[in-house]
Amino acid sequence: MQQMDYRAHCGYMTTTVALSRPRTNRMIAGVCAGLAQRWGMKAGTVRLLFLLSCLLPGPQFVVYLVLWVIMPDRGY
């Protein structure tokens, strides 16, 4: 017996967007816009969450720079 994904069984559409930086909707490097598209969120929400996380101690800017380097640039 095959095991079905619960989401597919209930009629939910599941699509996966590759993690990449889009050329449109960028503010600096497109990292937040790419993460927002990957997670199905609005880019402004991800940007706001990033800015709020900067109030906490941690390597947020380093993570942003690393993602800028390792996330491929989408050609469109």
C-alpha positions, 0 to 999 in steps of 0.5 A: 500500500502506498503512503499518501502525503496528507496535504496532497490527499486533502487537496492542498497544492504543494509547490517548491520554489528553489532558493535563489535571489530574484532580480525583481523586488530587491532592496539590497541583494535579494536575499530576503525576497528569495527567502520570502518566495521560498517560504511563501511569505511577503518580502516585506514581512521577511525584511521586517523580521530580519530588521527586528532580529538585528535587535537581538545579539547574534550573527545576523549580518554575517548570515545575510552576507553568507546567504548573499554569496551562496544563494544563486542569482535567478536569471529572470 
